[in-house]
Amino acid sequence: MAASYFPKWRLRASMADGQGQVIAADERLPWPQTFAMGVQHVVAMFGSTVLAPLLMGFDPNLAIFMSGIGTLLFFVLVGGRVPSYLGSSFSFIGLVIAVSAYGGHGLNPNLGVALGGIIACGVLYALIGLLVMAIGTRWIETLMPPVVTGAVVAVIGLNLAPIAVKGVSGNNFDAWMALGTVLCVGGVAVFARGMLQRLLILVGLMLAYVIYALLTNGAGLGKPIDFGIVAQAAWFGIPHFSAPVFKADAMALLAPIAIILVAENLGHIKAVAAMTGQNLDKYMGRAFVGDGLATIVSGSVGGTGVTTYAENIGVMAVTKIYSTLVFVVAACLAIILGFSPKFGAVIQTIPGAVLGGVSIVVFGLIAVSGARIWVENKVDFSNNRNLIVAAVTLVLGAGDFTLKLGQFSLGGIGTATFGAIILHALLREKKS
């Protein structure tokens, strides 16, 4: 008898049945507990999904809304068999800022140009997914081994570092407040416990927000937060959609980000497979297509490019609950939040100094996560090929090395990504 496209989710009585109980992807908890877990996943993805659009000048309300739509689309494409949440991708930030010449404050005036590039990236990503469905993932692992993926991920954080620092260098108060925000996030990361520690970015941001309000609105030390926009915003309303503008140079610059997303998604699915004890390789191509289509749909209406979220994988690791229905609940909750302009207005009150401080931490964590890939995969740096690939990639990306071919220019992240792949292939030792 042929298996159905979607699993028949078996009901497990309770999370309290025993310590360390694992709820598999094709199982489910009672609906009240499933709802509670969905809320937890929304909280887990919230900080990053909101931060990325703010840094690019996108509407964070729409980003939340499209993260829900994208997660449901991914769920359908993988037949409800791969537990994952899709949120705003940080891989787009540097290049989106470059192609749109975004100044760092308010909505991005050249949003349409960036959206056209995001759609191009989604198309390439989906095509790679179709190729994986046809011939498997071995070629990706050969093309992008851990030394390459680790270097590329590290470069994303290093390339974005100047953006974060320049954003808080306007005046002395903002600079000190940014450092205070870094301490808030660091304090939560080190001294908090349990779920509070998992939400270090969100909790740290909220703590810094309160301190900023006390120092400015209370003590009059800096630019006060304007809460008027929150009072004026409606509780319910249609998200503000934007149309893409297709420019060849922007599309060519953003499309290669698909390579980074593939490496990211591959690692995430491998991690989930290791945690669940199930081989998910047969769903890899469908996962890439789902993520690619979600990015296309998001970019078509004004949202950010999306990717599978490590934050939510972390929640699964802690709770041992992998039921894919939990992510359907989380996606529906995100869509509901997207219909609240008041929720979006609250996000817009986040001070630039606090956002800059959080950016310093987030971009640093991205850079370090690249090194973590090297450590976890035991990359051998006594091998000169690995040493050269990593060294050259880091400097190309951190220095924002740009190559121009006529009207087309390839920025630091793109140059570093292609450079790492090509350099690794060229320096491959011949087998004796």
Salt bridges, closest charged atoms under 4 A:
ASP26 OD2 - ARG10 NH1 3.24
GLU27 OE2 - ARG10 NH2 2.91
GLU27 OE1 - ARG12 NH1 2.78
GLU141 OE2 - LYS270 NZ 3.46
ASP281 OD1 - LYS270 NZ 3.27
GLU376 OE2 - ARG372 NE 2.89
